[in-house]
Amino acid sequence: MGITLWHDIPMASGFLLAAVGFQKLKWKEAYGYFFLSAGLIFSSFRYNGLPTLLITLILLIFLRQDRKIIVSAICILLVVGGLTSGLNSKFNPSIPTQSDGFINWMRYDLSCYAANSKNALFFEKEFDGRSSLQDWSSKEACTWFNKSSVFQHSSSFVHERTPSAWIKLLTLDPVFILTTHLQRNAYLNPLPIYGLPSMPFIHTTIEKADVGIEFLNPSLTESIRFYPRIWNYFNFVFGYSGLWLLIIFLIAFWKKNPIYLGLGLVGLVLSSGLFIFAIIPDGRFTLFILIVGQLLTLDLALNRIPSKVRIRYLLFSKWHRGFP
């Protein structure tokens, strides 16, 4: 998956490293703070990474589990967050796409509403007659990329008035907002209200022709692509993060395992944020949930296999991978 170069890959890795660090601290093993710090650094590769962990840690405090470790983790998180924010402000120029990104989901909701409503007066009033229902209308914005003229050619005036217009829409038709987000992010809902979800997943082709990209080992690269492409083909199962999040919680309660419960809380906070802010559905966003859910399920399945069969399987795996 690392060949895709998306920010979601290191963020998911960071969540896993942070969980390992927390577990090592809980069991008083070595390198706990190292893994925790490394996990927080990698988690910062996306804007929602550190906030997701911060909210999770706050929730864990209310569960009365290892408060000293949680407070230490929050302190490290604030240090890492301050460092990454400072570096970002210093080396990343202030460009409109950054500030626009925080309200894009509002624009998508407004464009979807314009495509499904005849309330032209709403847009005339909220934007002082400087943009109309036709300017905002985009059927694609309900589930995919926004193609409205306002979104494609945004102005500072539209940028400033969008939050207040969205709040007005929320008070006017909250059911529309809720159902729009449910349809757009159907893969986050464990109940397939709108059928099995289908969304883009792990991109396995990033190189373009005639741009000088060459692989050190093409045969290895092509063989590695096979595994994420299996996930892609069965994305309605492997990419259905709402289902896998439910499985994580079921296994956590069944095993009465606080670590599993913590992993589930990270996934729940991650999904909740995506349900509100994500403008498109994409399995990459919830990669952490998919990895954890499927690993726990695989572990559960293997532990139910008779021990003799399991030992033979492990010996074969080591031999197959070239270990002595």
Buried (B, 14 or more C-beta within 10 A) or exposed (E): BEBBEBBBBBBBBBBBBBBBBBBBBBEEEEEBBEBBBBBBBBBBBBBBBBBBBBBBBEBBEEEEBBEEBBEBBBEBBEEBBEEBEEEEEEEEEEEEEEEBEEBBBBBBBBBBBBBEBEBEEBBBEBBEEBBBBEBBBBBBBBBBEBBBBBBEEBEEEBBEBBEEBBEBBBEEBEEBBEBBBBBBBBBBBBEBEEEEBBBBBBBBEEEEEEEEEEEEEEEEEEEBBEEBBEBBEEBBEBBBBBBBBBBBBBBBEEEEBBBBBBBBBBBBBBBEBBBEBBBBBBBBBBBBBBBBBBEBBEEEEEEEEEEEEEEEEEEEEEEEEEEE
